[in-house]
Amino acid sequence: MKQKMALGVGAAVLTVAGALGFAPVASASPAAQTAPAAADSGVSAAAACANPLHTYQYKNYTGGWKKFCSSDNYLANNTFNNGGKVNDHIRSAKNLSRGCYWLLSQNYYQRGRQTSFKPWSWDANLSNNNVGYKTSSVYKYCG
């Protein structure tokens, strides 16, 4: 009942504001603030990061996270969303793409031991594969 009344009052305020020539003002979220830039560049917001790799600071997809939209040969200049260093600190990863592979390498510029993530695959604990916890570069290839 309270929700219906609140919606009715909100609609009435918008109607009166529209009749008087005022445009309603909404506070923009950070995502909403980046959407116009994507629209201005001719790229839709949905396509702005196609086929991403999601990486996590700790096992089981926990801790800080970092989303990669394209290859990165030098992870030393990356941080997780909580400020932690990405280089040699990726513990779990998800390739949520439908058509791209991601290659994780122990050294910069795709050198050293490597692990490949095929489309729509994930690993909750990278310690049991070739790169272990020592990822220093990521490479995206689609095809």
C-alpha positions in Angstrom: 0.0 0.0 0.0 2.8 2.4 0.9 4.6 1.6 -2.3 1.5 2.3 -4.4 1.0 5.6 -2.7 4.7 6.6 -3.1 4.5 5.7 -6.8 1.3 7.7 -7.2 2.9 10.7 -5.5 6.1 10.4 -7.6 4.1 10.3 -10.8 2.1 13.3 -9.8 5.3 15.3 -9.0 6.7 14.3 -12.4 3.4 15.4 -14.1 3.4 18.8 -12.4 7.1 19.3 -13.1 6.6 18.4 -16.8 3.6 20.8 -17.0 5.7 23.6 -15.5 8.6 22.9 -17.9 11.0 21.4 -15.4 13.0 18.3 -16.4 13.4 15.8 -13.6 17.0 15.4 -12.3 18.3 12.0 -11.3 21.6 11.3 -9.7 23.7 9.4 -12.1 25.5 6.2 -11.1 29.1 5.7 -12.2 27.9 3.2 -14.9 25.4 5.8 -16.2 28.2 8.4 -16.4 30.3 6.2 -18.6 27.4 5.2 -20.9 27.3 8.5 -22.9 31.1 8.3 -23.6 30.5 4.8 -25.1 27.5 6.2 -27.1 29.6 9.2 -28.3 32.3 6.9 -29.7 29.8 4.9 -31.8 30.2 1.8 -29.6 27.2 0.5 -27.7 27.6 0.1 -23.9 26.9 -3.6 -24.2 29.6 -4.1 -26.9 32.2 -2.0 -25.1 33.7 -5.1 -23.5 32.9 -8.1 -25.5 34.2 -11.5 -24.4 35.9 -10.5 -21.1 38.2 -12.4 -18.8 37.4 -11.9 -15.1 40.3 -12.4 -12.7 40.3 -12.5 -8.9 42.8 -11.8 -6.2 41.9 -15.0 -4.2 40.8 -18.5 -4.8 37.1 -19.3 -5.4 36.5 -15.9 -7.1 36.9 -13.8 -4.0 38.9 -10.7 -3.0 39.5 -8.0 -5.5 38.6 -8.4 -9.2 39.9 -7.1 -12.5 38.1 -7.5 -15.8 40.1 -7.6 -19.0 38.5 -6.7 -22.3 41.6 -7.1 -24.5 45.1 -8.5 -24.3 47.5 -7.0 -21.8 51.2 -7.8 -22.2 52.4 -6.2 -18.9 50.2 -6.7 -15.8 52.6 -4.8 -13.6 50.7 -1.6 -14.2 47.3 -3.1 -13.2 45.4 -3.2 -9.9 42.4 -5.1 -8.7 39.3 -3.0 -7.8 40.5 -3.0 -4.2 43.9 -1.5 -5.0 45.9 -4.8 -4.8 48.5 -5.6 -7.5 47.3 -7.9 -10.3 50.8 -9.1 -11.5 51.6 -12.5 -9.9 48.5 -12.3 -7.7 45.7 -13.8 -9.9 44.4 -16.8 -8.0 41.1 -17.6 -9.9 39.7 -16.7 -13.3 36.6 -16.9 -15.5 36.4 -16.7 -19.2 32.7 -15.8 -19.7 33.0 -15.4 -23.4 31.2 -17.5 -26.0 33.8 -17.4 -28.7 37.2 -16.2 -27.5 40.1 -17.9 -25.8 42.3 -16.3 -23.1 45.9 -17.3 -22.6 47.5 -16.6 -19.2 51.3 -16.5 -19.2 53.8 -16.5 -16.4 56.0 -13.8 -17.9 55.4 -10.5 -19.7 54.6 -10.6 -23.5 53.2 -14.2 -23.4 56.4 -15.8 -22.4 57.1 -18.7 -20.0 54.6 -21.3 -18.9 51.0 -20.8 -20.1 47.4 -21.8 -19.4 44.6 -21.5 -21.9 41.0 -20.8 -21.0 38.6 -21.9 -23.7 35.3 -20.1 -24.1 32.9 -20.4 -21.2 35.4 -21.9 -18.7 36.7 -21.0 -15.3 39.1 -22.2 -12.6 38.6 -21.5 -8.9 42.2 -22.2 -8.0 45.0 -21.6 -10.5 47.6 -23.3 -8.4 47.0 -26.6 -10.1 47.8 -25.5 -13.7 50.8 -24.3 -15.7 50.9 -20.7 -14.6 50.0 -21.2 -11.0 49.8 -17.9 -9.2 52.4 -16.2 -11.5 50.3 -14.6 -14.3 52.1 -11.6 -15.8 50.3 -11.3 -19.1 47.0 -12.2 -20.7 46.3 -12.6 -24.3 42.8 -12.8 -26.0 42.3 -14.6 -29.3 39.0 -15.2 -31.0 38.2 -17.4 -33.9 
